Amino acid sequence: MSSYELKGKIAIVTGAGSGINHALTELLLEAGCSVVMADVRLRPEAQQTLDRYPHHPGNKDNGEDHRPSAVFQPTDTGNWAQIRALWETALQTYGRVNIVVNGAGVYEPPSSTFWNPPESSSSLSSPSPGVGVAPVDDPDAAVGQYQTFAINTTGPIRLAQIAVEYWLQHPELQGNMLFFASVAGYVHGLLTPLYFASKAAIISFAKSLGGLREHCGIRSACICPSTVHVCTLGTRLPTCLPLLLYLFLNRFWLLLRMVYGDVFASTNLSYLLSILHTKYRQTPLIHEIQKHVNVRPDDLGLTGKECAEVAMRLLQEPQYGGGEIIECMKAFNVNKDKEGGDETVIQLREVPVETLYPSFYNNNLDTIMGDPEKKLIQRLQQGKMRAAVE
């Protein structure tokens, strides 16, 4: 097996407006790969990247003789119509798609958390006591969906479905998928159960698609970072002021409710908080501030670029691409005194999810799946994803 060549390829990267996926976007562009940057908005540093790699309309052939470029497509990955528009924009702009990075995600925001139910006996717009933000999940939805799951799980699965069907019809494009999950996908905790569950689902989905490489030539892998520090408030104070205002008003409003009760639940201040949270809930800062309840700025963790560099390895190196679930974290170098080197090292390991299989699954998975899976593989190898209606 050979390494995957990035030069001249076209990639879609969701969550490219900030953090890890912005860092990955820069690395892809530097490697000669054009990128469709998908996110709800671009932070200033992502806008600068977009400006440095302008796309010239009409230049769909981003081959070796052409400089890589970037375009921005506003996308909420919880919205299937916007996912479809993202795909169509990529094809209209570049004529093809080789790589899909499902990187967008949220850390169980207050507006869509298990501990802030979407319904209330008094008012659907009243947040749970102590939360301070009205839930955005619809308690009467015909197809129920928590926004945390829509962004972290359902959206990435839908984009992967579009990509796989396309690559089955165009095997020459060498399809390549990367999913961003988290170590939270196989650890557990009471604070953010929706986040843990949403990442566990992505891990299982990515592992399930691992056979596509052997049977159809489509690569896929999943990265599970541990702690990642993606934001430094001190260096971005001007862009943080609205968020700091939100945090101050939120704490002030909670204090008023503690003193005077739920009479403030329907006040203009509550309405203002909901607007501010809706506007800023999908920026990395609010989740970084929220995360600091449990993760301190001086805790050992990866930088966004370090995590992106690992992601680049999963996209390119021949030992990956078969549905591997790769954990990455920063750890202290216990061999520094003996062997020298840096104080910290980045550790990678393939998460042994197979150890959870029932004992009778060992070496018998093909037999258990039987003829239905064999027929599916034959259909996929013929470039057909949809089963004929009988």
N, C-alpha and C positions, 0 to 999 in steps of 0.2 A: 504493500500500500504506500502511496506517495502523499506528500503534504498537499493540502488544499490551497490553490493559488488564489489570492485575493485581488491581485491587480486586474483591473478591467471588469470586475464584478459589480453588480448592483445590489445594494442591501436596503432593507427596511429595518429601522431601529425604533421601536416604541420606547417612550420614556426618555428620548434623546434630548429633551429640553434642559436637563440638569443631571448632576451627580454621576453615577457610574456609567450610565448609558450615553451621557454626553462625552465622557472620557473615552468610551469605546468608539463613539462616532469619530472622534479625532484620530484615534489609532487606525481605524479603517480607511479614512481619507488619506492619511499619511502613507498607507500601504497601497494606495492607488485604487481604492474601491469607492465608488460613488454611493451616497447615502440619502435616502428619504427619511428625514428627521420627523418623527411623529410624536406629538405631545399636545397637551392642552395649551401650553404656551412655552416660550423660550426664555430662559433666564439670560441676563446680559452676556455671560460668557458663551452661551450656546449661540446667541445671535451673532457674536463676533466670529465664531466658527463658520456659521452660515455665510457671513459676509466675505470671509477669506476664500471660500470655495464656491463662487457664483456659477450658476448653471446657465448656459446659453441655449435658448429655445431652438429647437430643430436639430440639436446635436444628440440624437438618441444612441449613437454608436460610441459608447464610452470604452473604446478599445485601448490598445497599448499606446496609440499615438495621441490620445486625448487626456487632458488633465482631469482628475476626478473632480466631481462637483457635488453640491448638496442642495436640497430643496426642503422646505418646511411644509408639512401638511398638518394643520390643527386636527387633533384626534383625541377623543375620549374613548379609550379602549373598552369602556363599558357599554358603548353604543355601537350596535352592529351596522347601522347605516354609515357611521363614520369609518368603521373598519373597511367596509366595502369601498367607500370613497377614497380611502388611503391606498388600497390596492389599485384602483383604477387610475389614480394620480401617478403612481409609480410606473404603471405600464404606459400611460400617455406621455410621461416625461422621458423615460429611458427605453421603453420598448420591451423590457424584460425585467425579471426579478430573479436573482440567484440566491440571496441570503435573507432570512427573516430572523430578527432578534426580538423575542418577546421579553422586553425589559421593564415595561411600565408596571408599577405596583404601588399600593398604599399600605400603610401600617395601621390597619383597623382604626380609621379616624373616628373622632367622637360622633360624627354624623351617621356612621354605619358600623356600630359595634354591638356585640351581643348584649352589652350592659346598658344600652340605650334603645329599648324596644320601639318599633315603628308605630305602635298604637298606644293610646292612652284613654282612660275612661272619661276624662274631661275634655281633652282637645288633642287632635292628632298633631298639632304643632307645638305641644308642650313637651319640652325635654324632660328626661328623667332627673330627679333631684340630684344635684351635685355634678351634672354633666355640663350644662350650660349651652348646649348646642342642640337644636331641633333635629331629629332624625330625618334623613332624606329617603329612607326606604319606605315604599308604599305598602301599607298593611292590607290593601284591597287589590293588589296586583293580580291579574288573571294568571300570569306566570310569575310566581314569587321569586324575588332575587334581591339579595343583599348587595349593596353597591360594592362592598369590599370583595365579594366573590365575582361580581361582574367585571371588575377591573383586573383582579389578580388571577382569575381562573377562567371564566367563561370567555372573556375577550381573547386571551391568548390561544385558547382552544379553537375559537372560530377563525382567527387569522391563520393558524396552522392548517386548518381544514381547507381554506381557500388556497394556501400555498401548495399543499400536497396534491390537490386535484390538478393544479396548474403544472406542477413539475412532472406528474405522471404522464401528462400530454406532451411535455417538452423535456425528455430525459437528458438532452444534450446540455441543459443549463446547469446540471450538477447542483441540485437543490441542497440547501444547508440551513438547518434550523438550530437556534440556541434559545433555551428557556432559562429565565432567571427565577430560581426558587429561593430557598434559604435553609439554613440549618433548622429554622423553626418548623420546617416541614416534617421533621422526625424527632422533635422534642415537644414538650407539652407544658402548658401553664394556664392558670385561671384568668390572667389579665386580658389576653387577646386571643380567645379561642377561634374566632373567625379567621384571623390572620394565619394561625397555625394550620387550620384545616384547609385554607385556600392554597397554601404552599404545598401541603401534603398531596393535594389533588394534582397539582402541576407535576410533582415528582413522579407520581404514578402514571400520569398521562405520557410524560416524556419517556419513561422507561418502556411503556407499552409500544411506543413507536420505534423502538430501537431496531426492530427487524427490517425496517424500510431500507436501511443501507445494504444489507445482504441481498434483499430481493429486488429492490428498485433503484439502488444507487443514490438514495436520498439520505444525507447525513442528519443526525440529530443528537443533541447532548443537552445536559442540564447542569447549571452551576448553582451551588448552594453556599453562598458566602456566610461567614459568621459576622461579627460586628464590623461595620464599615462606617467610617466618618466621612460624610460627603459634604459637609457645610461648616463654614467658620463664620459665626455671626460677626465677629469683630472686623472682618475684612469686607463685609457687605452691609454695613449699617444703613446706608441710604435706602437700600431695597428692603430692609427688614422693618422699617418704621411702621408700615401698615400692620404687620404681624405683631409687633410689640404693642401697638394700640389695641389690637384684638385681644391679646393676652391680658393687658391691664383691665380692659372693660369686662372681660370674661370673669376675672377674679373679683372685680368690684361688684358685678352683678350677682355672683354666687354669695358674696358677703351679705348683700341686701336680702337675698332669699333666706339666708340663715337667720337673719334678724327679724324680718317681716313676713316670712312665709312665701307661699306660691303666688301672692298677689302680683309679684313682678314677672310672672311667667308670660303674661300677654302684653307687657309694656313695650314701648318703642325701643328701649335698650335691648330687650330680647330679640326684637326684629332686626336691629342693627347687627347684633352678634351673629344671627343666622346668615345675614348677607355677607358679612366679613368672612365667616367660615366657609361659605359656599364659594367665595372668590379665591380664597387662599388655601383651601384644604388640600389641593393637589400640588402644591409647591413643596419642595423638599424641606424648607425651613420649618414649617409647622410640625412636620413629622419628626424632624431632628430635635426640636424643642420638646415635643411629646416624648420622644425616645429617651431624652436625658433624665426622665424620671428613674429609669433603670440603667442607662448607659451614661457614664460621666465622660466629659471631654478628654480626660487623661487616661481612660481605659484603653487597653491595647486593642488595636483594630486596624483593618486595612484602610488605605486611602482609596478613593474612587478610581484613580488611575491604576493602582496595584490590582484591584479587582478586575478592571477592564483588561489588563495585560493577561490575566489568567483566562478570561473569556476569549481573547484572541488565540490562545493556545488551543482551546476547545474547538474553535472554528477551523483551525488549520492542521494541527498535528494528526498524523495518521492513526495513532492509537485511540483517538476519540472519534465520535460520530456515529457510534452504534448504540445510542441510548444510554450512555454512561451518566451516572449521577455523581458529580464531582464536588466534593466539599473543599472550600478554601478558607483558611484563617491565618491570622498572624499569631506567632507564638514566640516566646523567648528562646534564644539559641542556647540550649543546655550544653552544647559542645564548644562554646566560644573559647573557653579557657584552654581546651585541648587542641582545637583545630583552628582557632582564630575566626575571623569573619565578623559579621554584623551582630549587634545585640539581639536582633529579632530576625526571624525567618518566616517565609510564607509556606505553609504546609498544605499539600494537596493529598487527598485520598479519595478513592472511589467508594461511595457509600454502599455497603453490602446489603442492599435491600432484599436480595435473594434469601438471606438468612431468616426472613420472616415467612417464607413459603412453608406450607404444610409439608410434612415429611414425604408424603406420597407424590408430591410434585417433582421431587428430585429426579432429573433426567427423564421425566415422563411428560413434560409439558406438551410436546408435539402430539403425543398419543392422546392426552386429555382433550386438547383442542380439536383434534381429529379433522375429518373431511371439511367442515365449514371453513376453517382457517386456511386449509390448502386451496379451496376454491377461491377464497378471497385473494390469496397471494397470486393465483393464476390470473385473476381479473385485473389486479393492480399491475402485473407485469405486461398486460396488454394495453395499459394506459387508461383503464376504465376504473373509476372510483365508485360510480353509482351502479347498483345492481339493476338489471333489467326487470321491469315489472312483469310478473307472470300472471 
